[in-house]
Amino acid sequence: MEKKYIAKADKFLLRVIKDNSEYGMKYRYMLLSRMKSDCDYYLGNGHRAAKYLWGLDESEHIIAMYMIYDSFEKEQKPEWLTVEQLNSYEKQLLEV
């Protein structure tokens, strides 16, 4: 993936994470949910094709998921995604 796309994604992600408004929090939940769905598809019917990941790259995708997940306070973290599940996705996405 070209560096200019990674830089744009990083800037976008940082802006999203810093948005503590109600809208910002809802958006982070939606984005994280979409990224989780992308992982499930990638590992199943997507035949491990990175083009189906939001991050367009396995390592960028999982890093972004951790960043968004960590942006929530403990009591705000989604019940439908745990650190253990994130660790499992990381292992599966990055295995060779």
Summary of the structure (lengths in Angstrom):
residues: 96
radius of gyration: 13.1
end to end distance: 18.1
largest distance: 39.3
contacts: 252
relative contact order: 0.15
helix: 72%
strand: 0%
